[in-house]
């Protein structure tokens, strides 16, 4: 390929020995040129040991608070490369691909990467005598705020990761695709950030077999936001693919249908394209003649599972094509709904098709998590309304902190039921699960398996779900409960649950990093009588350490008790349960 490098920060390609090629381009946005701002995007593409390709794309935040975000973006990309090198250099040659990909999906990888990035930006800041001292490391880290997208590609798999906006598109040569992380409608410039205390829980990482989709397109929001409509992003990706296949020069990597998107977008623009040498198959589903289904639509594909959507005269149907012949039947579980297949049939290559009727008003659990709906909402935690950054109220907010605590607890109950009947979830169980309008968990039987049982293996399978959440427990007063969230130093403010007084404060969640313990900082102005066998009360401005489940009592002297609160002799009784 020939490249026109003028006006680009980066514009290059990489050939690998693992059956793929990579192309990347980075351009300073028109708005940044006009304002004299440097390019805040960054991109790195590198091969490791000839058998691993790493693509990293980052978009430093704009605004006065993020004055070093361009450096933060560069360090984010460099840190991904370094993490991958450290992992692969430390892996035994006897470890299979199925094992090493799990390392990246583990929450330990995400936290280690985030901490390495934070350490690197603090070191960068302190290395210059021109930088003014800051009262805390968090102030320094914020200046470097950035998103990160990455792909780690080997012969058999690719691992994808995303924190913040932008997009990673998986697509084949037949016009089929799926976004790695689905996006809600974008209504502001706010995004998740490596600088955030909640970064670990917003960070999406997963792995896929390369045979599912052979091609990848990573893009910062400078390009993706302008193409986030219908199939425009796929059309753009396909146009780049066609040029590569025809050995045509990509003189303008940001062009689609004769329009240069980078000239429309005032933001910095960066893309990275990975194309496999061997095309992957098209996903098609041919229903049997006796099945009167209409408009069969490919939805998504996971490792070992294809999903289609169709309709018959009675129902909306979700059709699964899975590896293997067996499915668990007659599962009577109390804490979830498991449908009986409406139809099934054998297919070639030891596959089987199952169709399931979907209840009305359901929503995909994984989709909500990809949207970031599961993240802690910053508002007074027993309010029904969610107070947004703009100080406006969203009275129709469905996915409150209390909603997610309810879902979280139901998943814990499902885990206990699985332990009793000795079954495991396949990786696709959480990917395909739905939530019904009455908050029931809807699981598909073809995502469950019965094998030689190990409680440790079961716990590890459910950990992949729990790792999305910063929930560490709950605080209750009778029937009134709220979740407790992990925090870097200081977390949520909590109003008193036991009183109708809307201005009555109770406590604040805090974290002592040196002692690795959370606590509730008493803001009530009253003594807490703790039922821990020691008889030591928690005075105002004191801290109740959260090392175990416990309870405490607080005297109510100001107003009437709230409905549902647990009381005894004029005291409100609170309980703390740690998950």
C-alpha positions as CSV (number, residue, x, y, z in Angstrom):
1,X,0.0,0.0,0.0
2,X,1.1,3.6,-0.6
3,X,0.3,6.3,2.0
4,X,-0.1,10.0,1.8
5,X,1.3,11.1,5.1
6,X,0.7,14.8,4.9
7,X,-1.3,16.4,7.7
8,X,-1.2,13.3,9.8
9,X,0.4,12.7,13.2
10,X,0.6,9.0,12.3
11,X,-0.1,7.1,9.1
12,X,1.3,3.6,8.7
13,X,0.9,-0.2,8.5
14,X,2.2,-3.3,10.1
15,X,2.5,-6.8,8.6
16,X,2.4,-9.8,11.0
17,X,3.2,-13.5,10.9
18,X,-0.2,-14.4,12.4
19,X,-2.2,-14.0,9.3
20,X,-3.3,-10.4,9.5
21,X,-2.3,-6.8,8.7
22,X,-2.8,-3.6,10.6
23,X,-3.2,0.0,9.4
24,X,-3.5,3.1,11.5
25,X,-3.9,6.8,11.1
26,X,-4.1,9.7,13.6
27,X,-4.9,13.3,12.7
28,X,-5.2,16.5,14.7
29,X,-8.8,17.9,14.7
30,X,-9.8,21.1,13.0
31,X,-11.1,22.5,16.2
32,X,-7.7,21.8,17.9
33,X,-5.8,23.4,15.0
34,X,-8.0,26.5,15.3
35,X,-7.5,26.8,19.0
36,X,-3.8,25.9,19.0
37,X,-4.4,22.7,21.0
38,X,-2.1,19.7,20.3
39,X,-3.5,16.4,19.2
40,X,-4.8,14.6,22.3
41,X,-5.3,11.2,20.6
42,X,-2.6,8.6,20.5
43,X,-2.1,5.2,18.8
44,X,0.4,2.4,19.0
45,X,0.6,-0.8,16.9
46,X,3.3,-3.3,17.8
47,X,4.1,-7.0,17.3
48,X,5.5,-9.0,20.2
49,X,7.6,-12.1,19.7
50,X,6.3,-12.3,16.2
51,X,3.1,-14.1,17.4
52,X,1.2,-11.3,19.1
53,X,-0.2,-8.1,17.6
54,X,-1.1,-5.3,20.0
55,X,-3.2,-2.3,18.9
56,X,-3.8,0.5,21.4
57,X,-5.8,3.7,20.8
58,X,-6.5,6.4,23.3
59,X,-8.3,9.7,23.4
60,X,-7.2,12.3,25.9
61,X,-10.0,14.3,27.4
62,X,-10.5,17.9,26.3
63,X,-11.0,20.9,28.7
64,X,-9.0,22.9,31.1
65,X,-9.0,20.2,33.8
66,X,-7.1,17.8,31.5
67,X,-4.1,19.8,30.6
68,X,-1.9,16.8,30.2
69,X,-4.4,14.4,28.6
70,X,-2.2,14.1,25.4
71,X,0.5,12.6,27.6
72,X,-2.0,10.5,29.5
73,X,-3.2,9.0,26.1
74,X,0.4,8.2,25.1
75,X,1.1,6.6,28.5
76,X,-2.2,4.6,28.3
77,X,-1.1,3.0,25.0
78,X,2.5,2.4,26.1
79,X,1.2,0.8,29.3
80,X,-1.0,-1.7,27.4
81,X,2.0,-2.7,25.3
82,X,4.2,-3.1,28.4
83,X,1.4,-5.1,30.2
84,X,1.1,-7.6,27.3
85,X,4.9,-8.0,27.1
86,X,5.1,-8.7,30.9
87,X,2.3,-11.2,30.7
88,X,3.6,-13.1,27.6
89,X,7.1,-13.1,28.9
90,X,5.9,-14.7,32.2
91,X,3.7,-17.3,30.6
92,X,4.9,-20.9,30.4
93,X,5.1,-22.3,26.8
94,X,2.8,-25.2,28.0
95,X,-0.1,-22.9,28.8
96,X,-2.8,-23.1,26.2
97,X,-4.5,-20.2,24.4
98,X,-7.8,-21.0,26.3
99,X,-5.9,-20.3,29.5
100,X,-3.9,-17.2,28.8
101,X,-6.9,-15.2,27.4
102,X,-8.6,-15.6,30.8
103,X,-5.7,-13.6,32.3
104,X,-6.8,-10.5,30.5
105,X,-10.5,-10.9,31.4
106,X,-9.6,-11.2,35.1
107,X,-10.3,-8.1,37.1
108,X,-6.7,-8.3,38.4
109,X,-5.4,-7.4,35.0
110,X,-7.7,-4.3,34.8
111,X,-6.7,-3.1,38.2
112,X,-3.0,-3.7,37.6
113,X,-3.2,-1.9,34.2
114,X,-5.0,1.1,35.7
115,X,-2.6,1.3,38.7
116,X,0.4,1.1,36.3
117,X,-1.0,3.9,34.3
118,X,-1.6,6.0,37.3
119,X,1.9,5.4,38.7
120,X,3.3,6.4,35.3
121,X,1.4,9.7,35.0
122,X,2.4,10.6,38.6
123,X,6.0,9.9,37.7
124,X,5.8,12.0,34.6
125,X,4.3,14.9,36.5
126,X,6.9,14.8,39.3
127,X,9.8,14.5,36.7
128,X,9.4,18.2,35.7
129,X,10.3,21.0,38.1
130,X,8.0,23.3,36.1
131,X,4.8,21.5,37.4
132,X,3.2,23.1,40.5
133,X,2.9,20.8,43.5
134,X,-0.6,19.3,44.0
135,X,-2.3,18.5,47.3
136,X,-3.2,15.0,46.2
137,X,-2.3,12.4,43.6
138,X,-5.9,12.3,42.4
139,X,-5.5,16.0,41.3
140,X,-2.4,15.0,39.3
141,X,-4.1,11.9,37.8
142,X,-7.1,13.9,36.6
143,X,-4.9,16.2,34.5
144,X,-3.9,13.1,32.4
145,X,-7.5,11.8,31.9
146,X,-8.0,9.6,28.8
147,X,-10.0,6.7,27.3
148,X,-8.4,3.5,26.1
149,X,-9.3,1.0,23.4
150,X,-7.1,-2.1,22.7
151,X,-6.9,-5.3,20.8
152,X,-4.5,-8.2,21.5
153,X,-4.4,-10.5,18.5
154,X,-2.9,-14.0,18.3
155,X,-3.3,-16.9,15.8
156,X,-6.5,-18.1,17.4
157,X,-7.9,-15.3,19.6
158,X,-8.2,-11.6,20.1
159,X,-8.7,-9.9,23.4
160,X,-10.6,-6.6,23.3
161,X,-10.7,-3.9,25.9
162,X,-12.6,-0.6,26.1
163,X,-12.8,2.2,28.7
164,X,-14.7,5.3,27.7
165,X,-16.1,6.4,24.3
166,X,-15.0,5.5,20.8
167,X,-15.7,2.1,19.4
168,X,-14.4,-1.3,18.4
169,X,-16.2,-3.0,15.5
170,X,-15.8,-6.7,14.7
171,X,-16.8,-7.4,11.2
172,X,-16.5,-10.0,8.4
173,X,-16.2,-9.7,4.6
174,X,-20.0,-10.2,4.1
175,X,-21.3,-7.1,5.7
176,X,-22.0,-8.5,9.2
177,X,-20.7,-7.0,12.3
178,X,-21.1,-6.3,16.0
179,X,-19.8,-3.6,18.3
180,X,-17.6,-5.0,21.1
181,X,-19.3,-2.5,23.5
182,X,-22.7,-1.3,22.6
183,X,-23.4,2.4,23.2
184,X,-26.3,4.4,24.6
185,X,-27.3,7.5,22.7
186,X,-24.6,10.1,23.4
187,X,-26.1,13.3,25.0
188,X,-22.9,14.9,26.3
189,X,-19.1,14.9,26.1
190,X,-18.8,13.0,29.4
191,X,-17.2,9.6,29.2
192,X,-15.5,7.0,31.4
193,X,-11.9,7.7,32.2
194,X,-8.7,6.0,33.3
195,X,-8.5,8.9,35.8
196,X,-11.8,7.9,37.4
197,X,-12.1,6.0,40.7
198,X,-14.6,3.8,39.0
199,X,-12.4,3.0,36.0
200,X,-12.1,-0.7,36.9
201,X,-15.9,-1.2,36.8
202,X,-16.5,0.7,33.6
203,X,-13.6,-1.2,31.8
204,X,-14.9,-3.8,29.4
205,X,-12.5,-6.7,28.5
206,X,-13.4,-9.9,26.7
207,X,-11.9,-12.4,24.3
208,X,-13.2,-13.9,21.0
209,X,-12.0,-16.5,18.6
210,X,-10.7,-15.0,15.4
211,X,-12.9,-17.3,13.4
212,X,-16.0,-15.4,14.6
213,X,-15.1,-12.1,12.9
214,X,-11.8,-11.8,11.0
215,X,-11.5,-8.0,11.0
216,X,-11.4,-5.2,13.6
217,X,-11.8,-1.4,13.5
218,X,-10.8,0.7,16.5
219,X,-11.9,4.3,16.4
220,X,-11.9,7.3,18.7
221,X,-15.1,9.3,18.9
222,X,-13.8,11.9,16.4
223,X,-14.7,9.4,13.7
224,X,-17.2,7.1,15.4
225,X,-19.6,9.8,16.7
226,X,-20.1,11.1,13.1
227,X,-20.9,7.6,11.9
228,X,-22.9,6.3,14.8
229,X,-26.1,5.8,12.8
230,X,-27.7,2.8,11.1
231,X,-24.9,1.0,9.3
232,X,-22.6,4.0,8.6
233,X,-19.7,2.8,10.7
234,X,-19.9,-0.7,9.1
235,X,-20.0,1.0,5.6
236,X,-16.9,2.9,6.5
237,X,-15.1,-0.2,7.8
238,X,-16.1,-2.1,4.7
239,X,-14.8,0.7,2.4
240,X,-11.4,0.4,4.0
241,X,-11.4,-3.4,3.7
242,X,-12.3,-3.2,0.0
243,X,-9.4,-0.9,-0.7
244,X,-7.0,-3.2,1.1
245,X,-8.3,-6.3,-0.8
246,X,-8.0,-4.5,-4.1
247,X,-4.5,-3.2,-3.3
248,X,-5.7,0.3,-3.7
249,X,-3.8,3.1,-1.8
250,X,-5.6,4.6,1.2
251,X,-4.7,8.2,0.6
252,X,-7.5,9.4,2.9
253,X,-8.2,6.9,5.7
254,X,-11.1,9.0,7.0
255,X,-13.0,9.2,3.8
256,X,-16.4,7.6,3.1
257,X,-18.4,8.1,-0.1
258,X,-16.2,11.0,-1.0
259,X,-16.7,12.8,2.3
260,X,-13.7,13.4,4.6
261,X,-15.1,12.8,8.1
262,X,-12.1,14.4,9.7
263,X,-13.1,17.7,8.0
264,X,-16.6,17.5,9.5
265,X,-15.4,16.5,12.9
266,X,-13.6,19.2,14.9
267,X,-12.2,16.5,17.2
268,X,-9.0,14.6,16.8
269,X,-9.5,11.5,14.6
270,X,-7.7,8.1,15.0
271,X,-8.4,4.7,13.6
272,X,-6.6,1.4,13.7
273,X,-7.7,-1.4,11.3
274,X,-6.9,-5.1,11.6
275,X,-7.7,-7.3,8.6
276,X,-7.3,-11.1,8.6
277,X,-5.7,-12.7,5.5
278,X,-8.4,-15.5,5.5
279,X,-12.1,-14.4,5.4
280,X,-14.4,-15.6,8.2
281,X,-17.8,-17.3,7.3
282,X,-21.1,-15.5,6.9
283,X,-23.7,-16.1,9.6
284,X,-26.9,-17.5,8.0
285,X,-29.8,-19.4,9.6
286,X,-32.1,-21.5,7.4
287,X,-35.2,-22.4,9.3
288,X,-37.0,-25.7,8.6
289,X,-40.1,-25.5,6.3
290,X,-42.5,-26.3,9.1
291,X,-41.3,-23.3,11.0
292,X,-43.3,-20.2,9.9
293,X,-40.7,-17.6,10.9
294,X,-40.3,-14.2,9.4
295,X,-37.4,-11.8,8.9
296,X,-34.6,-13.8,10.4
297,X,-32.0,-11.4,11.6
298,X,-28.4,-12.1,12.8
299,X,-28.0,-10.5,16.2
300,X,-24.6,-11.4,17.8
301,X,-22.1,-14.1,18.1
302,X,-20.1,-15.4,21.1
303,X,-17.7,-18.2,21.5
304,X,-19.7,-21.3,20.8
305,X,-23.1,-19.5,20.3
306,X,-24.8,-17.7,17.4
307,X,-27.9,-15.6,18.2
308,X,-30.7,-14.7,15.7
309,X,-34.0,-12.9,16.1
310,X,-37.1,-13.8,14.3
311,X,-40.9,-13.9,14.7
312,X,-43.7,-16.4,14.3
313,X,-47.5,-15.8,14.5
314,X,-47.4,-15.8,18.3
315,X,-44.0,-14.7,19.7
316,X,-40.8,-12.9,19.2
317,X,-38.2,-15.7,19.0
318,X,-34.6,-15.7,19.9
319,X,-32.8,-18.5,18.1
320,X,-29.6,-20.0,19.4
321,X,-27.2,-22.1,17.4
322,X,-24.8,-23.8,19.8
323,X,-22.0,-26.3,19.8
324,X,-23.0,-29.8,20.9
325,X,-26.2,-31.7,21.2
326,X,-27.2,-31.6,24.8
327,X,-29.2,-29.1,26.8
328,X,-30.2,-29.1,30.4
329,X,-33.9,-29.6,30.8
330,X,-36.5,-29.5,33.7
331,X,-34.5,-27.1,35.8
332,X,-36.7,-25.8,38.6
333,X,-34.9,-22.8,40.0
334,X,-36.6,-20.3,42.4
335,X,-34.5,-17.2,41.6
336,X,-34.5,-17.1,37.8
337,X,-36.6,-18.0,34.8
338,X,-35.4,-20.7,32.5
339,X,-37.5,-21.2,29.3
340,X,-38.3,-24.4,27.6
341,X,-37.2,-24.4,24.0
342,X,-40.2,-23.8,21.6
343,X,-38.4,-25.7,18.9
344,X,-35.1,-27.4,18.2
345,X,-33.3,-29.3,15.5
346,X,-29.9,-30.8,14.7
347,X,-27.5,-28.9,12.3
348,X,-24.3,-29.7,10.5
349,X,-20.9,-29.7,12.3
350,X,-22.3,-31.1,15.6
351,X,-24.4,-28.0,16.2
352,X,-28.0,-27.6,17.3
353,X,-30.6,-24.9,17.0
354,X,-33.0,-23.9,19.7
355,X,-35.7,-21.3,19.5
356,X,-37.1,-19.5,22.6
357,X,-40.1,-17.3,23.0
358,X,-39.2,-14.0,24.6
359,X,-41.3,-12.3,27.3
360,X,-42.4,-8.7,26.5
361,X,-40.6,-5.8,28.0
362,X,-37.2,-7.5,28.7
363,X,-33.8,-6.0,28.3
364,X,-30.4,-7.7,27.9
365,X,-28.4,-7.6,31.1
366,X,-25.0,-7.3,29.3
367,X,-26.3,-4.4,27.2
368,X,-27.1,-2.4,30.4
369,X,-23.6,-3.1,31.7
370,X,-22.0,-2.0,28.4
371,X,-24.1,1.1,28.6
372,X,-22.6,1.8,32.0
373,X,-26.0,1.7,33.7
374,X,-24.6,-0.5,36.4
375,X,-22.1,2.1,37.6
376,X,-22.7,3.8,40.9
377,X,-25.0,6.8,40.6
378,X,-23.8,9.8,42.6
379,X,-26.9,11.0,44.5
380,X,-28.3,10.8,48.0
381,X,-28.9,7.1,48.1
382,X,-32.4,6.9,49.4
383,X,-33.7,9.4,46.9
384,X,-35.7,8.0,44.0
385,X,-34.5,10.6,41.6
386,X,-31.0,10.5,40.0
387,X,-29.4,13.9,40.2
388,X,-27.3,14.2,37.0
389,X,-24.1,16.3,36.6
390,X,-26.2,19.2,35.3
391,X,-28.3,19.2,38.5
392,X,-31.4,18.1,36.6
393,X,-33.7,15.4,37.8
394,X,-34.5,12.2,35.8
395,X,-37.7,11.0,37.3
396,X,-37.9,8.1,34.9
397,X,-34.5,6.6,35.9
398,X,-35.1,2.9,35.9
399,X,-31.6,1.6,36.8
400,X,-31.0,3.1,40.2
401,X,-28.4,1.9,42.7
402,X,-31.2,0.0,44.5
403,X,-32.2,-1.7,41.2
404,X,-28.7,-3.0,40.7
405,X,-28.4,-4.1,44.3
406,X,-31.6,-6.2,43.8
407,X,-30.1,-7.7,40.6
408,X,-26.8,-8.3,42.3
409,X,-28.4,-10.2,45.2
410,X,-30.5,-12.3,42.9
411,X,-27.4,-13.3,41.0
412,X,-25.8,-14.4,44.4
413,X,-28.9,-16.5,45.1
414,X,-28.7,-18.1,41.6
415,X,-25.1,-19.0,42.4
416,X,-26.2,-20.7,45.6
417,X,-28.9,-22.6,43.7
418,X,-26.3,-23.7,41.1
419,X,-24.1,-25.0,43.9
420,X,-27.0,-27.0,45.3
421,X,-27.9,-28.7,42.0
422,X,-24.3,-28.7,40.8
423,X,-24.4,-26.9,37.4
424,X,-22.2,-24.3,35.9
425,X,-22.8,-21.2,33.7
426,X,-21.1,-21.2,30.4
427,X,-19.4,-17.8,29.5
428,X,-22.4,-16.9,27.4
429,X,-24.9,-17.1,30.3
430,X,-24.3,-13.5,31.4
431,X,-23.9,-12.3,27.8
432,X,-27.3,-13.6,26.9
433,X,-29.3,-13.1,30.1
434,X,-32.3,-10.8,30.2
435,X,-34.0,-8.8,33.0
436,X,-37.8,-8.8,32.9
437,X,-40.0,-5.9,33.8
438,X,-40.5,-7.3,37.3
439,X,-36.8,-7.7,37.8
440,X,-36.6,-11.5,37.3
441,X,-33.4,-12.9,35.7
442,X,-34.1,-14.8,32.5
443,X,-31.5,-17.4,31.6
444,X,-31.2,-19.7,28.6
445,X,-30.8,-23.5,29.3
446,X,-28.2,-23.9,26.5
447,X,-25.8,-21.6,28.5
448,X,-25.8,-24.0,31.4
449,X,-23.8,-27.2,31.8
450,X,-23.4,-30.1,34.3
451,X,-19.9,-31.3,34.8
452,X,-17.8,-32.7,37.7
453,X,-18.5,-30.1,40.3
454,X,-16.0,-27.8,41.9
455,X,-17.2,-24.9,44.1
456,X,-14.0,-23.0,43.2
457,X,-14.8,-23.3,39.5
458,X,-18.4,-22.1,40.1
459,X,-17.2,-19.1,42.1
460,X,-14.7,-18.1,39.4
461,X,-17.5,-18.3,36.8
462,X,-19.7,-15.9,38.7
463,X,-16.8,-13.6,39.6
464,X,-16.8,-12.4,36.0
465,X,-20.2,-10.8,36.7
466,X,-19.4,-9.5,40.2
467,X,-16.3,-7.8,38.9
468,X,-18.4,-5.3,36.9
469,X,-19.7,-3.8,40.2
470,X,-18.3,-1.7,43.0
471,X,-21.0,-3.0,45.3
472,X,-19.4,-4.3,48.5
473,X,-22.5,-4.7,50.7
474,X,-25.7,-3.1,51.8
475,X,-26.9,-0.9,54.6
476,X,-30.5,-1.6,55.9
477,X,-32.9,-0.3,58.4
478,X,-35.8,-2.7,58.4
479,X,-37.3,-3.0,54.8
480,X,-35.2,0.0,53.6
481,X,-31.9,-0.9,52.0
482,X,-29.3,0.7,49.9
483,X,-26.0,-0.6,48.4
484,X,-22.6,0.3,49.8
485,X,-20.0,1.0,47.1
486,X,-16.2,0.7,47.1
487,X,-14.3,4.0,46.7
488,X,-10.7,5.2,46.4
489,X,-10.8,7.4,49.6
490,X,-14.2,9.0,50.2
491,X,-17.4,7.6,48.7
492,X,-21.1,8.1,48.9
493,X,-22.9,10.4,51.3
494,X,-26.0,8.6,52.8
495,X,-29.0,10.2,54.3
496,X,-30.7,8.6,57.3
497,X,-32.9,5.7,56.3
498,X,-35.0,5.7,59.4
499,X,-36.5,9.2,59.3
500,X,-38.8,11.2,57.0
501,X,-36.6,14.2,57.5
502,X,-35.1,14.7,54.0
503,X,-32.1,16.7,55.3
504,X,-31.0,14.2,58.0
505,X,-27.5,12.9,57.2
506,X,-26.3,9.5,58.4
507,X,-22.8,8.7,57.2
508,X,-20.2,8.7,54.5
509,X,-18.4,5.7,53.1
510,X,-14.6,6.0,53.4
511,X,-11.6,3.8,52.7
512,X,-8.3,3.5,54.5
513,X,-5.8,2.3,51.9
514,X,-3.0,1.6,54.4
515,X,-5.2,-0.7,56.5
516,X,-7.2,-1.9,53.5
517,X,-10.5,-1.4,55.3
518,X,-13.7,0.5,54.6
519,X,-15.7,2.4,57.1
520,X,-18.9,4.4,57.7
521,X,-18.0,8.0,58.9
522,X,-20.7,9.1,61.4
523,X,-22.3,12.3,60.1
524,X,-25.5,12.0,62.1
525,X,-24.5,14.1,65.1
526,X,-25.6,11.2,67.3
527,X,-23.9,8.3,69.0
528,X,-24.2,4.9,67.3
529,X,-24.6,2.0,69.7
530,X,-22.9,-0.9,68.0
531,X,-24.0,-4.5,68.7
532,X,-20.6,-6.1,68.4
533,X,-20.2,-7.6,71.9
534,X,-17.7,-5.0,72.9
535,X,-20.2,-2.2,73.8
536,X,-18.0,0.5,72.2
537,X,-20.2,3.2,70.7
538,X,-19.3,5.2,67.6
539,X,-19.3,8.9,68.5
540,X,-20.2,11.7,66.0
541,X,-17.3,12.1,63.5
542,X,-16.2,8.5,64.5
543,X,-15.8,5.6,62.1
544,X,-17.5,2.2,62.1
545,X,-15.0,-0.2,60.5
546,X,-16.6,-2.6,58.0
547,X,-14.7,-5.9,58.7
548,X,-17.8,-8.0,59.3
549,X,-21.6,-8.0,59.3
550,X,-22.8,-6.0,62.2
551,X,-25.6,-3.7,63.5
552,X,-26.0,-0.5,65.3
553,X,-28.8,1.6,66.9
554,X,-29.3,5.4,66.6
555,X,-31.8,7.5,68.7
556,X,-34.4,9.3,66.6
557,X,-35.2,12.6,68.2
558,X,-36.1,14.8,65.3
559,X,-39.1,13.5,63.3
560,X,-41.3,10.5,62.7
561,X,-39.9,7.2,61.6
562,X,-40.0,6.3,57.9
563,X,-42.4,3.6,56.8
564,X,-40.7,0.2,56.8
565,X,-37.8,1.3,59.2
566,X,-36.9,-1.1,62.0
567,X,-37.3,0.5,65.4
568,X,-37.0,-0.4,69.1
569,X,-37.8,1.9,72.1
570,X,-37.3,5.0,70.0
571,X,-34.1,3.8,68.4
572,X,-33.6,2.9,64.7
573,X,-31.9,-0.4,64.1
574,X,-29.3,-0.5,61.2
575,X,-27.6,-3.6,59.8
576,X,-24.5,-3.8,57.6
577,X,-24.2,-6.9,55.4
578,X,-20.9,-7.3,53.5
579,X,-21.0,-9.3,50.2
